[in-house]
Amino acid sequence: MFGYVTVNRPEMKVRELEVYRSYYCGLCHALHKRYGRKGQMVLSYDGTFLTILLTGVYEPVPQERKSRCVVHPAILHRELSNRYTEYAADMNVMLAYLKALDDWRDERKQAARLTAMLLHGDYCRIRDRYPRQAGALLRNIRALRRMEKEQPLHLDAGEPYSEKLSKILARIDRAAGYTGGFFAQLCAPHQDHWMPDLKETGFYLGKFIYLIDAYDDLEEDERNGSFNVLSELRSLDKDGFDTVLKEILLDTAACCCRAFERLPIIRDVELLRNILYSGIWVRFHQIRSGEDEQKKRPDFCADP
């Protein structure tokens, strides 16, 4: 998974951090139970968010346990889980498989090839269990791959700045929309009354994730000559690039939050708001300030 849908830890209450850690550990346990150690390798914050979101909407009967794990054997963990923890684990593995396959095809990363090989059988079973979600994921990833092979935009030097910007923004919106398209389906496990709002929440969250991921990879992609949908925007206006991108992200996040607020969530709603209103911005600010992501990555299994 992408790993950008996390909490803003300094803004959390102690109880909220404990609850988040419990869902995180519950997802880790579900991945191990269903897929073994290879499942735990793809544990993500995104899957944790999905668990908490669907738990808030559907309020399933929770299961609670305490256990220790290989990573932190000295710490007794509280784990929260329910049937949506298992759903999030399945979505986590399916997305991790297709992302690894895509990384292997595009960049020939050996680690991605190994991950795809390990998860292939699991992916096939998940695909058969969730054909709607799997179909949306595959269609949008293929569409994004085709777009990445398109020629760069032809911008006439005599065109007004506003027209050039409009073309570039339309291209960015189309690319981000593909990630939004499959996140919309992942966030809606049932075809019911809440499906439209869950899909809309997932759609804009997916777009936000795609843009942050592109921003995170921009320097490396430009050095390697790889496709990055934000390159043309930065080439057009290097000084104003961060400002324009932030405006795009603000609008995308606002659309996501409007859909989220229509959902009937009471349980852990402040925790979810921490993620959607603040947590998803953590990596953006790290990139702007030049901070190393790995040094800032929180360990939610350890003591606070």
ROKOLDO-65915 format. One line per field, with one value per residue (C-alpha): residue in one letter; x, y, z. Coordinates in steps of 0.05 Angstrom, whole numbers. Layout:
residues N
type c(a	...)
X c(X	...)
Y c(Y	...)
Z c(Z	...)
END
This chain:
residues 304
type c(m	f	g	y	v	t	v	n	r	p	e	m	k	v	r	e	l	e	v	y	r	s	y	y	c	g	l	c	h	a	l	h	k	r	y	g	r	k	g	q	m	v	l	s	y	d	g	t	f	l	t	i	l	l	t	g	v	y	e	p	v	p	q	e	r	k	s	r	c	v	v	h	p	a	i	l	h	r	e	l	s	n	r	y	t	e	y	a	a	d	m	n	v	m	l	a	y	l	k	a	l	d	d	w	r	d	e	r	k	q	a	a	r	l	t	a	m	l	l	h	g	d	y	c	r	i	r	d	r	y	p	r	q	a	g	a	l	l	r	n	i	r	a	l	r	r	m	e	k	e	q	p	l	h	l	d	a	g	e	p	y	s	e	k	l	s	k	i	l	a	r	i	d	r	a	a	g	y	t	g	g	f	f	a	q	l	c	a	p	h	q	d	h	w	m	p	d	l	k	e	t	g	f	y	l	g	k	f	i	y	l	i	d	a	y	d	d	l	e	e	d	e	r	n	g	s	f	n	v	l	s	e	l	r	s	l	d	k	d	g	f	d	t	v	l	k	e	i	l	l	d	t	a	a	c	c	c	r	a	f	e	r	l	p	i	i	r	d	v	e	l	l	r	n	i	l	y	s	g	i	w	v	r	f	h	q	i	r	s	g	e	d	e	q	k	k	r	p	d	f	c	a	d	p)
X c(0	20	25	4	-62	-36	-49	-19	8	24	-49	-77	-104	-73	-137	-141	-70	-84	-146	-108	-51	-102	-133	-63	-42	-109	-97	-26	-54	-107	-55	-13	-72	-97	-32	26	89	86	19	49	103	50	17	-2	-33	-81	-110	-116	-155	-202	-215	-232	-275	-318	-322	-350	-402	-427	-411	-397	-387	-315	-266	-211	-149	-80	-18	56	88	156	173	159	160	167	104	34	-9	-83	-115	-183	-213	-279	-302	-279	-208	-208	-236	-182	-129	-154	-155	-85	-57	-92	-67	3	7	-14	31	90	74	71	138	170	144	162	226	249	256	276	243	177	184	193	133	89	111	97	28	5	-37	-68	-85	-122	-165	-181	-197	-248	-278	-284	-292	-320	-261	-209	-238	-236	-166	-140	-177	-151	-80	-79	-108	-56	-1	-26	-27	45	66	32	73	84	35	50	49	56	104	53	-4	-27	-4	-76	-88	-23	-41	-111	-83	-33	-85	-133	-78	-62	-135	-143	-82	-104	-174	-150	-124	-188	-228	-202	-199	-273	-289	-243	-278	-347	-352	-427	-476	-522	-547	-478	-442	-445	-415	-362	-343	-338	-295	-250	-247	-221	-176	-146	-134	-100	-55	-35	-15	25	60	77	103	145	176	184	259	278	232	262	333	315	273	212	140	113	49	73	136	100	69	136	167	113	121	177	169	94	93	85	29	-10	-2	-24	-87	-102	-91	-135	-192	-185	-182	-243	-284	-262	-281	-349	-367	-339	-381	-445	-430	-465	-401	-400	-349	-277	-300	-248	-194	-218	-220	-148	-129	-170	-161	-89	-55	-56	-18	40	82	67	99	157	172	168	216	263	254	269	205	236	261	191	153	118	120	49	67	117	102	84)
Y c(0	73	88	161	154	158	199	265	236	301	322	258	245	187	146	158	135	72	57	69	24	-30	-29	-28	-89	-123	-114	-141	-203	-213	-209	-261	-307	-303	-297	-314	-273	-249	-216	-178	-152	-109	-82	-9	52	55	-13	10	71	27	-17	42	76	14	-2	68	61	-9	-18	-93	-133	-121	-174	-156	-195	-183	-215	-207	-207	-223	-150	-128	-192	-155	-113	-140	-112	-97	-117	-95	-131	-148	-173	-109	-121	-183	-144	-91	-146	-175	-106	-92	-156	-146	-75	-94	-149	-105	-48	-96	-124	-54	-35	-97	-84	-10	-8	-81	-79	-148	-137	-121	-184	-226	-194	-206	-279	-290	-258	-285	-343	-301	-247	-297	-320	-249	-231	-287	-266	-192	-186	-115	-87	-128	-108	-34	-39	-75	-29	35	11	-9	59	95	53	71	144	141	119	179	234	296	354	400	470	526	580	632	604	644	619	604	558	520	513	488	433	411	410	369	318	316	307	249	213	222	200	130	119	150	102	40	70	86	13	-11	35	8	-66	-69	-44	-9	58	82	60	128	167	114	113	189	189	136	170	236	202	161	224	257	195	194	267	261	199	236	295	247	215	278	291	218	211	273	248	180	208	170	192	239	276	336	349	392	434	447	463	514	552	528	585	576	500	485	537	510	438	455	487	424	382	427	422	347	338	383	340	277	307	331	261	232	278	252	182	161	152	161	109	136	194	242	192	189	265	268	225	261	332	328	261	257	323	298	272	335	379	330	335	411	415	363	313	240	198	138	179	207	141	125	56	43	-23	9	46	120)
Z c(0	-3	72	71	107	178	240	263	327	365	357	385	455	492	487	411	402	442	400	335	357	375	305	274	314	299	225	232	268	214	159	194	207	135	96	142	151	79	95	153	105	71	134	121	153	95	114	186	165	123	183	228	175	161	235	246	191	204	279	277	341	362	384	433	452	482	454	438	370	339	327	400	442	508	497	510	454	456	389	363	304	270	202	169	195	151	93	101	104	38	5	33	2	-65	-73	-49	-101	-160	-138	-133	-201	-230	-198	-227	-297	-296	-256	-254	-178	-154	-86	-122	-164	-102	-67	-128	-132	-58	-62	-129	-103	-49	-100	-145	-86	-66	-138	-141	-74	-91	-167	-165	-125	-162	-230	-212	-186	-248	-297	-265	-258	-331	-351	-310	-341	-411	-392	-367	-437	-471	-501	-458	-467	-525	-497	-548	-524	-547	-506	-446	-379	-358	-418	-405	-332	-350	-395	-342	-287	-330	-341	-266	-249	-299	-271	-199	-217	-235	-164	-138	-180	-147	-77	-85	-94	-38	12	-6	13	6	-46	3	27	49	-14	-50	7	21	-52	-55	8	-22	-90	-65	-14	-70	-112	-52	-41	-115	-113	-49	-76	-140	-99	-56	-118	-160	-148	-160	-221	-254	-241	-272	-329	-304	-313	-260	-273	-231	-273	-324	-270	-238	-305	-320	-254	-209	-159	-152	-157	-83	-76	-135	-113	-42	-70	-110	-48	-5	-54	-59	17	26	-22	15	83	59	37	102	145	113	140	205	245	320	342	338	295	325	308	236	234	259	199	145	169	193	186	110	109	151	92	51	105	113	38	38	97	69	126	117	116	150	209	219	210	276	307	331	364	412	477	467)
END
